[in-house]
Amino acid sequence: GVPVKDEAGRRGGIAASDAYAALQTKLEELDAYTHNVLHQFPRVERHLLCSDMRGAMNRMQRLLATAWKRRQKAAALFDMDVEIEVFRGQVRKACRLQYITPQRLDVWMRHTNEIGRMLGAWIKHETEK
């Protein structure tokens, strides 16, 4: 058959581009949710924990784009996996400091865990090549 190419013209496309698009969408949803929640944090945290969490979201988005563009994707994917773990810790810290309720923690973690599962599947696919 004819090799499948994605919109950037790379081989192997459809499944990979669908996975990237789905992960990108979930990351954007998490970013929007994070943005809304951080607006409700105490003013004193605006330049501390909030800033760190926004930075983590930006790094995750950058690492996702990096992984998508590179031929050797595994390194960027592992770096993104580490960033997700750091973000999880920051979310738990926000709950410990009582900036968010346990219910909000649950919702935030569900969003984050879903991204982690999708990323884990992509890492597994890349390391089995």
N, CA, C and O atoms as a GROMACS GRO file, in nm:
protein
  516
    1GLY      N    1   0.080  -0.119   0.000
    1GLY     CA    2   0.000   0.000   0.000
    1GLY      C    3   0.084   0.126   0.000
    1GLY      O    4   0.207   0.122   0.012
    2VAL      N    5   0.016   0.235  -0.013
    2VAL     CA    6   0.079   0.366  -0.015
    2VAL      C    7   0.102   0.411   0.129
    2VAL      O    8   0.011   0.404   0.211
    3PRO      N    9   0.225   0.457   0.161
    3PRO     CA   10   0.247   0.502   0.299
    3PRO      C   11   0.159   0.622   0.332
    3PRO      O   12   0.140   0.712   0.251
    4VAL      N   13   0.106   0.621   0.452
    4VAL     CA   14   0.020   0.729   0.497
    4VAL      C   15   0.107   0.844   0.544
    4VAL      O   16   0.206   0.823   0.615
    5LYS      N   17   0.072   0.965   0.506
    5LYS     CA   18   0.145   1.083   0.551
    5LYS      C   19   0.051   1.175   0.627
    5LYS      O   20  -0.068   1.184   0.595
    6ASP      N   21   0.105   1.242   0.728
    6ASP     CA   22   0.024   1.338   0.804
    6ASP      C   23   0.026   1.472   0.734
    6ASP      O   24   0.084   1.486   0.626
    7GLU      N   25  -0.038   1.574   0.797
    7GLU     CA   26  -0.049   1.706   0.734
    7GLU      C   27   0.086   1.774   0.715
    7GLU      O   28   0.097   1.864   0.632
    8ALA      N   29   0.188   1.732   0.790
    8ALA     CA   30   0.322   1.790   0.773
    8ALA      C   31   0.402   1.711   0.670
    8ALA      O   32   0.517   1.746   0.641
    9GLY      N   33   0.342   1.606   0.613
    9GLY     CA   34   0.409   1.529   0.510
    9GLY      C   35   0.498   1.418   0.563
    9GLY      O   36   0.573   1.358   0.486
   10ARG      N   37   0.492   1.389   0.693
   10ARG     CA   38   0.575   1.283   0.750
   10ARG      C   39   0.506   1.149   0.733
   10ARG      O   40   0.383   1.139   0.735
   11ARG      N   41   0.588   1.046   0.716
   11ARG     CA   42   0.534   0.910   0.704
   11ARG      C   43   0.481   0.861   0.838
   11ARG      O   44   0.521   0.910   0.944
   12GLY      N   45   0.392   0.765   0.833
   12GLY     CA   46   0.347   0.700   0.954
   12GLY      C   47   0.226   0.765   1.014
   12GLY      O   48   0.174   0.719   1.116
   13GLY      N   49   0.183   0.869   0.955
   13GLY     CA   50   0.090   0.969   0.995
   13GLY      C   51  -0.035   0.948   1.072
   13GLY      O   52  -0.040   0.987   1.188
   14ILE      N   53  -0.138   0.889   1.017
   14ILE     CA   54  -0.272   0.904   1.073
   14ILE      C   55  -0.279   0.871   1.222
   14ILE      O   56  -0.324   0.954   1.301
   15ALA      N   57  -0.236   0.754   1.260
   15ALA     CA   58  -0.245   0.718   1.402
   15ALA      C   59  -0.164   0.814   1.488
   15ALA      O   60  -0.211   0.857   1.594
   16ALA      N   61  -0.044   0.849   1.444
   16ALA     CA   62   0.040   0.940   1.522
   16ALA      C   63  -0.019   1.079   1.528
   16ALA      O   64  -0.021   1.140   1.635
   17SER      N   65  -0.068   1.130   1.416
   17SER     CA   66  -0.124   1.265   1.417
   17SER      C   67  -0.254   1.270   1.498
   17SER      O   68  -0.282   1.371   1.563
   18ASP      N   69  -0.332   1.163   1.495
   18ASP     CA   70  -0.454   1.158   1.576
   18ASP      C   71  -0.418   1.157   1.725
   18ASP      O   72  -0.482   1.224   1.805
   19ALA      N   73  -0.316   1.080   1.760
   19ALA     CA   74  -0.272   1.074   1.900
   19ALA      C   75  -0.221   1.210   1.946
   19ALA      O   76  -0.253   1.255   2.056
   20TYR      N   77  -0.143   1.275   1.861
   20TYR     CA   78  -0.090   1.408   1.894
   20TYR      C   79  -0.205   1.507   1.911
   20TYR      O   80  -0.207   1.583   2.008
   21ALA      N   81  -0.300   1.506   1.817
   21ALA     CA   82  -0.412   1.600   1.823
   21ALA      C   83  -0.497   1.576   1.947
   21ALA      O   84  -0.540   1.671   2.012
   22ALA      N   85  -0.521   1.450   1.981
   22ALA     CA   86  -0.601   1.418   2.100
   22ALA      C   87  -0.529   1.465   2.226
   22ALA      O   88  -0.591   1.521   2.316
   23LEU      N   89  -0.398   1.441   2.233
   23LEU     CA   90  -0.320   1.482   2.349
   23LEU      C   91  -0.314   1.634   2.358
   23LEU      O   92  -0.323   1.691   2.467
   24GLN      N   93  -0.299   1.699   2.244
   24GLN     CA   94  -0.297   1.846   2.240
   24GLN      C   95  -0.429   1.903   2.291
   24GLN      O   96  -0.431   1.999   2.367
   25THR      N   97  -0.539   1.844   2.248
   25THR     CA   98  -0.672   1.888   2.292
   25THR      C   99  -0.687   1.872   2.443
   25THR      O  100  -0.734   1.964   2.511
   26LYS      N  101  -0.648   1.756   2.496
   26LYS     CA  102  -0.658   1.732   2.640
   26LYS      C  103  -0.569   1.829   2.718
   26LYS      O  104  -0.608   1.876   2.825
   27LEU      N  105  -0.452   1.857   2.665
   27LEU     CA  106  -0.361   1.950   2.731
   27LEU      C  107  -0.419   2.092   2.732
   27LEU      O  108  -0.406   2.164   2.831
   28GLU      N  109  -0.483   2.130   2.623
   28GLU     CA  110  -0.548   2.262   2.618
   28GLU      C  111  -0.664   2.270   2.716
   28GLU      O  112  -0.686   2.374   2.778
   29GLU      N  113  -0.740   2.160   2.730
   29GLU     CA  114  -0.850   2.157   2.828
   29GLU      C  115  -0.794   2.170   2.970
   29GLU      O  116  -0.849   2.243   3.052
   30LEU      N  117  -0.686   2.097   2.999
   30LEU     CA  118  -0.623   2.106   3.131
   30LEU      C  119  -0.571   2.247   3.155
   30LEU      O  120  -0.584   2.300   3.266
   31ASP      N  121  -0.513   2.308   3.054
   31ASP     CA  122  -0.461   2.445   3.066
   31ASP      C  123  -0.574   2.543   3.099
   31ASP      O  124  -0.558   2.629   3.185
   32ALA      N  125  -0.687   2.529   3.030
   32ALA     CA  126  -0.801   2.617   3.056
   32ALA      C  127  -0.854   2.597   3.199
   32ALA      O  128  -0.884   2.693   3.269
   33TYR      N  129  -0.865   2.470   3.241
   33TYR     CA  130  -0.912   2.441   3.376
   33TYR      C  131  -0.815   2.498   3.479
   33TYR      O  132  -0.856   2.561   3.577
   34THR      N  133  -0.687   2.477   3.456
   34THR     CA  134  -0.583   2.528   3.546
   34THR      C  135  -0.590   2.680   3.555
   34THR      O  136  -0.582   2.737   3.664
   35HIS      N  137  -0.606   2.745   3.442
   35HIS     CA  138  -0.616   2.892   3.438
   35HIS      C  139  -0.731   2.940   3.526
   35HIS      O  140  -0.715   3.034   3.604
   36ASN      N  141  -0.847   2.876   3.512
   36ASN     CA  142  -0.964   2.917   3.591
   36ASN      C  143  -0.943   2.894   3.740
   36ASN      O  144  -0.979   2.978   3.822
   37VAL      N  145  -0.885   2.780   3.776
   37VAL     CA  146  -0.864   2.750   3.917
   37VAL      C  147  -0.761   2.844   3.979
   37VAL      O  148  -0.778   2.890   4.092
   38LEU      N  149  -0.654   2.873   3.906
   38LEU     CA  150  -0.548   2.958   3.961
   38LEU      C  151  -0.595   3.099   3.991
   38LEU      O  152  -0.540   3.167   4.077
   39HIS      N  153  -0.699   3.143   3.919
   39HIS     CA  154  -0.754   3.276   3.947
   39HIS      C  155  -0.818   3.284   4.085
   39HIS      O  156  -0.839   3.392   4.139
   40GLN      N  157  -0.849   3.168   4.143
   40GLN     CA  158  -0.914   3.166   4.273
   40GLN      C  159  -0.814   3.143   4.387
   40GLN      O  160  -0.854   3.138   4.503
   41PHE      N  161  -0.686   3.130   4.356
   41PHE     CA  162  -0.583   3.115   4.459
   41PHE      C  163  -0.566   3.247   4.533
   41PHE      O  164  -0.599   3.352   4.479
   42PRO      N  165  -0.515   3.242   4.655
   42PRO     CA  166  -0.488   3.367   4.729
   42PRO      C  167  -0.387   3.455   4.654
   42PRO      O  168  -0.300   3.406   4.583
   43ARG      N  169  -0.401   3.584   4.672
   43ARG     CA  170  -0.315   3.680   4.603
   43ARG      C  171  -0.166   3.654   4.630
   43ARG      O  172  -0.082   3.672   4.542
   44VAL      N  173  -0.133   3.613   4.753
   44VAL     CA  174   0.006   3.590   4.790
   44VAL      C  175   0.071   3.479   4.706
   44VAL      O  176   0.193   3.477   4.691
   45GLU      N  177  -0.009   3.388   4.651
   45GLU     CA  178   0.044   3.277   4.571
   45GLU      C  179   0.055   3.310   4.422
   45GLU      O  180   0.106   3.229   4.345
   46ARG      N  181   0.009   3.426   4.381
   46ARG     CA  182   0.009   3.459   4.238
   46ARG      C  183   0.146   3.448   4.174
   46ARG      O  184   0.158   3.406   4.060
   47HIS      N  185   0.250   3.487   4.247
   47HIS     CA  186   0.385   3.485   4.190
   47HIS      C  187   0.467   3.367   4.239
   47HIS      O  188   0.587   3.358   4.210
   48LEU      N  189   0.405   3.277   4.313
   48LEU     CA  190   0.477   3.162   4.366
   48LEU      C  191   0.421   3.034   4.303
   48LEU      O  192   0.461   2.996   4.193
   49LEU      N  193   0.330   2.968   4.371
   49LEU     CA  194   0.276   2.842   4.323
   49LEU      C  195   0.204   2.858   4.189
   49LEU      O  196   0.220   2.776   4.099
   50CYS      N  197   0.125   2.963   4.174
   50CYS     CA  198   0.053   2.986   4.048
   50CYS      C  199   0.150   2.998   3.931
   50CYS      O  200   0.130   2.939   3.825
   51SER      N  201   0.254   3.074   3.953
   51SER     CA  202   0.355   3.094   3.848
   51SER      C  203   0.423   2.962   3.813
   51SER      O  204   0.445   2.933   3.695
   52ASP      N  205   0.456   2.884   3.914
   52ASP     CA  206   0.518   2.753   3.890
   52ASP      C  207   0.426   2.662   3.810
   52ASP      O  208   0.470   2.591   3.719
   53MET      N  209   0.297   2.663   3.844
   53MET     CA  210   0.201   2.576   3.776
   53MET      C  211   0.179   2.621   3.631
   53MET      O  212   0.168   2.538   3.541
   54ARG      N  213   0.172   2.751   3.610
   54ARG     CA  214   0.160   2.801   3.472
   54ARG      C  215   0.283   2.763   3.391
   54ARG      O  216   0.273   2.725   3.274
   55GLY      N  217   0.400   2.775   3.454
   55GLY     CA  218   0.525   2.736   3.387
   55GLY      C  219   0.526   2.589   3.351
   55GLY      O  220   0.570   2.552   3.242
   56ALA      N  221   0.477   2.505   3.441
   56ALA     CA  222   0.471   2.361   3.413
   56ALA      C  223   0.379   2.333   3.295
   56ALA      O  224   0.411   2.250   3.210
   57MET      N  225   0.264   2.401   3.290
   57MET     CA  226   0.172   2.384   3.177
   57MET      C  227   0.240   2.425   3.046
   57MET      O  228   0.229   2.355   2.946
   58ASN      N  229   0.309   2.538   3.049
   58ASN     CA  230   0.378   2.585   2.928
   58ASN      C  231   0.487   2.487   2.885
   58ASN      O  232   0.504   2.461   2.766
   59ARG      N  233   0.561   2.432   2.982
   59ARG     CA  234   0.666   2.336   2.949
   59ARG      C  235   0.606   2.208   2.890
   59ARG      O  236   0.663   2.150   2.798
   60MET      N  237   0.492   2.164   2.944
   60MET     CA  238   0.426   2.044   2.889
   60MET      C  239   0.386   2.068   2.744
   60MET      O  240   0.405   1.981   2.659
   61GLN      N  241   0.330   2.186   2.715
   61GLN     CA  242   0.289   2.216   2.578
   61GLN      C  243   0.410   2.223   2.486
   61GLN      O  244   0.405   2.174   2.372
   62ARG      N  245   0.518   2.283   2.533
   62ARG     CA  246   0.641   2.292   2.453
   62ARG      C  247   0.699   2.154   2.428
   62ARG      O  248   0.742   2.124   2.316
   63LEU      N  249   0.702   2.069   2.530
   63LEU     CA  250   0.757   1.934   2.515
   63LEU      C  251   0.672   1.849   2.422
   63LEU      O  252   0.724   1.766   2.348
   64LEU      N  253   0.540   1.869   2.426
   64LEU     CA  254   0.453   1.796   2.334
   64LEU      C  255   0.484   1.834   2.190
   64LEU      O  256   0.495   1.747   2.103
   65ALA      N  257   0.498   1.964   2.164
   65ALA     CA  258   0.532   2.009   2.029
   65ALA      C  259   0.671   1.959   1.988
   65ALA      O  260   0.692   1.918   1.874
   66THR      N  261   0.764   1.961   2.081
   66THR     CA  262   0.900   1.912   2.054
   66THR      C  263   0.897   1.764   2.016
   66THR      O  264   0.961   1.723   1.920
   67ALA      N  265   0.823   1.685   2.094
   67ALA     CA  266   0.814   1.541   2.066
   67ALA      C  267   0.751   1.517   1.929
   67ALA      O  268   0.794   1.428   1.856
   68TRP      N  269   0.651   1.595   1.896
   68TRP     CA  270   0.582   1.577   1.769
   68TRP      C  271   0.674   1.608   1.651
   68TRP      O  272   0.669   1.541   1.548
   69LYS      N  273   0.759   1.710   1.666
   69LYS     CA  274   0.844   1.755   1.556
   69LYS      C  275   0.972   1.674   1.540
   69LYS      O  276   1.028   1.668   1.430
   70ARG      N  277   1.019   1.612   1.646
   70ARG     CA  278   1.145   1.537   1.640
   70ARG      C  279   1.127   1.400   1.580
   70ARG      O  280   1.022   1.337   1.590
   71ARG      N  281   1.234   1.356   1.516
   71ARG     CA  282   1.235   1.219   1.464
   71ARG      C  283   1.248   1.120   1.581
   71ARG      O  284   1.179   1.018   1.585
   72GLN      N  285   1.337   1.152   1.677
   72GLN     CA  286   1.354   1.071   1.797
   72GLN      C  287   1.268   1.133   1.908
   72GLN      O  288   1.310   1.228   1.973
   73LYS      N  289   1.150   1.080   1.927
   73LYS     CA  290   1.050   1.141   2.015
   73LYS      C  291   1.065   1.104   2.163
   73LYS      O  292   1.021   1.179   2.250
   74ALA      N  293   1.128   0.990   2.191
   74ALA     CA  294   1.126   0.934   2.326
   74ALA      C  295   1.180   1.030   2.432
   74ALA      O  296   1.121   1.042   2.540
   75ALA      N  297   1.290   1.099   2.405
   75ALA     CA  298   1.350   1.187   2.506
   75ALA      C  299   1.254   1.297   2.548
   75ALA      O  300   1.238   1.322   2.667
   76ALA      N  301   1.191   1.364   2.451
   76ALA     CA  302   1.096   1.471   2.482
   76ALA      C  303   0.973   1.415   2.554
   76ALA      O  304   0.919   1.480   2.643
   77LEU      N  305   0.930   1.296   2.516
   77LEU     CA  306   0.814   1.235   2.581
   77LEU      C  307   0.844   1.202   2.726
   77LEU      O  308   0.761   1.222   2.814
   78PHE      N  309   0.965   1.150   2.753
   78PHE     CA  310   1.004   1.122   2.891
   78PHE      C  311   1.015   1.251   2.972
   78PHE      O  312   0.977   1.255   3.089
   79ASP      N  313   1.068   1.357   2.910
   79ASP     CA  314   1.075   1.487   2.978
   79ASP      C  315   0.935   1.539   3.011
   79ASP      O  316   0.913   1.595   3.118
   80MET      N  317   0.841   1.519   2.919
   80MET     CA  318   0.703   1.562   2.944
   80MET      C  319   0.642   1.480   3.058
   80MET      O  320   0.566   1.532   3.139
   81ASP      N  321   0.674   1.351   3.063
   81ASP     CA  322   0.625   1.265   3.169
   81ASP      C  323   0.672   1.315   3.305
   81ASP      O  324   0.596   1.316   3.402
   82VAL      N  325   0.799   1.357   3.312
   82VAL     CA  326   0.853   1.414   3.436
   82VAL      C  327   0.778   1.542   3.472
   82VAL      O  328   0.744   1.564   3.588
   83GLU      N  329   0.751   1.626   3.373
   83GLU     CA  330   0.680   1.752   3.397
   83GLU      C  331   0.539   1.727   3.450
   83GLU      O  332   0.490   1.801   3.535
   84ILE      N  333   0.474   1.623   3.400
   84ILE     CA  334   0.340   1.587   3.450
   84ILE      C  335   0.348   1.547   3.597
   84ILE      O  336   0.262   1.585   3.676
   85GLU      N  337   0.451   1.472   3.634
   85GLU     CA  338   0.468   1.433   3.775
   85GLU      C  339   0.490   1.555   3.864
   85GLU      O  340   0.434   1.563   3.973
   86VAL      N  341   0.570   1.650   3.817
   86VAL     CA  342   0.593   1.773   3.892
   86VAL      C  343   0.461   1.848   3.909
   86VAL      O  344   0.430   1.898   4.017
   87PHE      N  345   0.383   1.856   3.801
   87PHE     CA  346   0.254   1.924   3.805
   87PHE      C  347   0.159   1.857   3.905
   87PHE      O  348   0.090   1.925   3.980
   88ARG      N  349   0.157   1.723   3.905
   88ARG     CA  350   0.073   1.651   4.002
   88ARG      C  351   0.110   1.689   4.145
   88ARG      O  352   0.023   1.710   4.229
   89GLY      N  353   0.239   1.697   4.171
   89GLY     CA  354   0.285   1.737   4.304
   89GLY      C  355   0.240   1.877   4.341
   89GLY      O  356   0.204   1.902   4.456
   90GLN      N  357   0.241   1.967   4.244
   90GLN     CA  358   0.196   2.105   4.270
   90GLN      C  359   0.046   2.109   4.298
   90GLN      O  360   0.001   2.187   4.382
   91VAL      N  361  -0.030   2.027   4.228
   91VAL     CA  362  -0.175   2.022   4.252
   91VAL      C  363  -0.202   1.968   4.393
   91VAL      O  364  -0.287   2.022   4.464
   92ARG      N  365  -0.130   1.863   4.431
   92ARG     CA  366  -0.147   1.808   4.567
   92ARG      C  367  -0.107   1.912   4.673
   92ARG      O  368  -0.171   1.922   4.777
   93LYS      N  369  -0.002   1.987   4.645
   93LYS     CA  370   0.041   2.093   4.738
   93LYS      C  371  -0.068   2.198   4.754
   93LYS      O  372  -0.094   2.245   4.865
   94ALA      N  373  -0.133   2.235   4.643
   94ALA     CA  374  -0.242   2.333   4.649
   94ALA      C  375  -0.355   2.283   4.738
   94ALA      O  376  -0.417   2.361   4.810
   95CYS      N  377  -0.382   2.153   4.734
   95CYS     CA  378  -0.486   2.096   4.820
   95CYS      C  379  -0.440   2.095   4.966
   95CYS      O  380  -0.518   2.129   5.055
   96ARG      N  381  -0.314   2.056   4.989
   96ARG     CA  382  -0.260   2.055   5.127
   96ARG      C  383  -0.265   2.193   5.190
   96ARG      O  384  -0.292   2.207   5.309
   97LEU      N  385  -0.239   2.296   5.109
   97LEU     CA  386  -0.243   2.434   5.158
   97LEU      C  387  -0.386   2.490   5.164
   97LEU      O  388  -0.407   2.605   5.202
   98GLN      N  389  -0.481   2.408   5.125
   98GLN     CA  390  -0.624   2.440   5.127
   98GLN      C  391  -0.661   2.553   5.031
   98GLN      O  392  -0.751   2.632   5.059
   99TYR      N  393  -0.589   2.561   4.918
   99TYR     CA  394  -0.626   2.657   4.813
   99TYR      C  395  -0.734   2.599   4.723
   99TYR      O  396  -0.806   2.672   4.656
  100ILE      N  397  -0.745   2.465   4.723
  100ILE     CA  398  -0.851   2.398   4.647
  100ILE      C  399  -0.917   2.295   4.738
  100ILE      O  400  -0.858   2.251   4.836
  101THR      N  401  -1.039   2.259   4.704
  101THR     CA  402  -1.114   2.158   4.780
  101THR      C  403  -1.072   2.019   4.733
  101THR      O  404  -1.016   2.004   4.624
  102PRO      N  405  -1.100   1.917   4.814
  102PRO     CA  406  -1.072   1.779   4.769
  102PRO      C  407  -1.147   1.743   4.640
  102PRO      O  408  -1.096   1.665   4.559
  103GLN      N  409  -1.266   1.799   4.620
  103GLN     CA  410  -1.342   1.773   4.497
  103GLN      C  411  -1.269   1.831   4.376
  103GLN      O  412  -1.260   1.767   4.271
  104ARG      N  413  -1.217   1.952   4.392
  104ARG     CA  414  -1.143   2.016   4.283
  104ARG      C  415  -1.013   1.939   4.257
  104ARG      O  416  -0.972   1.925   4.142
  105LEU      N  417  -0.949   1.890   4.363
  105LEU     CA  418  -0.829   1.807   4.349
  105LEU      C  419  -0.862   1.685   4.263
  105LEU      O  420  -0.786   1.650   4.173
  106ASP      N  421  -0.974   1.621   4.292
  106ASP     CA  422  -1.015   1.502   4.218
  106ASP      C  423  -1.033   1.533   4.069
  106ASP      O  424  -0.985   1.458   3.984
  107VAL      N  425  -1.101   1.641   4.038
  107VAL     CA  426  -1.124   1.679   3.897
  107VAL      C  427  -0.991   1.709   3.829
  107VAL      O  428  -0.965   1.663   3.717
  108TRP      N  429  -0.907   1.787   3.896
  108TRP     CA  430  -0.777   1.826   3.840
  108TRP      C  431  -0.691   1.702   3.815
  108TRP      O  432  -0.626   1.691   3.711
  109MET      N  433  -0.691   1.610   3.910
  109MET     CA  434  -0.611   1.487   3.895
  109MET      C  435  -0.665   1.398   3.784
  109MET      O  436  -0.588   1.334   3.713
  110ARG      N  437  -0.798   1.393   3.769
  110ARG     CA  438  -0.855   1.313   3.660
  110ARG      C  439  -0.809   1.366   3.525
  110ARG      O  440  -0.771   1.288   3.437
  111HIS      N  441  -0.811   1.499   3.508
  111HIS     CA  442  -0.761   1.560   3.384
  111HIS      C  443  -0.614   1.523   3.362
  111HIS      O  444  -0.575   1.480   3.253
  112THR      N  445  -0.534   1.540   3.466
  112THR     CA  446  -0.390   1.516   3.457
  112THR      C  447  -0.361   1.368   3.432
  112THR      O  448  -0.274   1.335   3.351
  113ASN      N  449  -0.432   1.280   3.501
  113ASN     CA  450  -0.410   1.135   3.484
  113ASN      C  451  -0.446   1.089   3.343
  113ASN      O  452  -0.380   1.001   3.288
  114GLU      N  453  -0.549   1.147   3.286
  114GLU     CA  454  -0.587   1.111   3.149
  114GLU      C  455  -0.475   1.147   3.052
  114GLU      O  456  -0.442   1.069   2.962
  115ILE      N  457  -0.416   1.264   3.070
  115ILE     CA  458  -0.304   1.304   2.986
  115ILE      C  459  -0.186   1.209   3.008
  115ILE      O  460  -0.118   1.170   2.914
  116GLY      N  461  -0.163   1.173   3.134
  116GLY     CA  462  -0.055   1.080   3.167
  116GLY      C  463  -0.074   0.944   3.100
  116GLY      O  464   0.023   0.885   3.052
  117ARG      N  465  -0.198   0.894   3.097
  117ARG     CA  466  -0.225   0.766   3.031
  117ARG      C  467  -0.200   0.775   2.881
  117ARG      O  468  -0.141   0.685   2.821
  118MET      N  469  -0.247   0.884   2.821
  118MET     CA  470  -0.227   0.902   2.676
  118MET      C  471  -0.078   0.912   2.644
  118MET      O  472  -0.030   0.852   2.547
  119LEU      N  473  -0.006   0.987   2.725
  119LEU     CA  474   0.138   1.002   2.705
  119LEU      C  475   0.209   0.868   2.725
  119LEU      O  476   0.300   0.833   2.649
  120GLY      N  477   0.168   0.792   2.826
  120GLY     CA  478   0.226   0.660   2.851
  120GLY      C  479   0.209   0.567   2.733
  120GLY      O  480   0.300   0.491   2.700
  121ALA      N  481   0.093   0.571   2.670
  121ALA     CA  482   0.069   0.488   2.551
  121ALA      C  483   0.162   0.530   2.437
  121ALA      O  484   0.214   0.445   2.364
  122TRP      N  485   0.181   0.661   2.421
  122TRP     CA  486   0.268   0.711   2.314
  122TRP      C  487   0.414   0.671   2.343
  122TRP      O  488   0.486   0.630   2.252
  123ILE      N  489   0.456   0.683   2.469
  123ILE     CA  490   0.592   0.642   2.507
  123ILE      C  491   0.612   0.493   2.477
  123ILE      O  492   0.714   0.453   2.422
  124LYS      N  493   0.514   0.413   2.515
  124LYS     CA  494   0.521   0.268   2.491
  124LYS      C  495   0.534   0.240   2.342
  124LYS      O  496   0.615   0.156   2.302
  125HIS      N  497   0.456   0.310   2.261
  125HIS     CA  498   0.462   0.293   2.116
  125HIS      C  499   0.600   0.329   2.062
  125HIS      O  500   0.656   0.258   1.978
  126GLU      N  501   0.656   0.439   2.110
  126GLU     CA  502   0.786   0.486   2.062
  126GLU      C  503   0.901   0.395   2.106
  126GLU      O  504   0.996   0.374   2.031
  127THR      N  505   0.892   0.340   2.226
  127THR     CA  506   1.002   0.258   2.277
  127THR      C  507   0.996   0.115   2.222
  127THR      O  508   1.094   0.041   2.232
  128GLU      N  509   0.883   0.075   2.165
  128GLU     CA  510   0.871  -0.059   2.107
  128GLU      C  511   0.914  -0.064   1.962
  128GLU      O  512   0.918  -0.171   1.902
  129LYS      N  513   0.947   0.051   1.904
  129LYS     CA  514   0.986   0.054   1.762
  129LYS      C  515   1.116  -0.017   1.739
  129LYS      O  516   1.163  -0.024   1.626
   0.00000   0.00000   0.00000
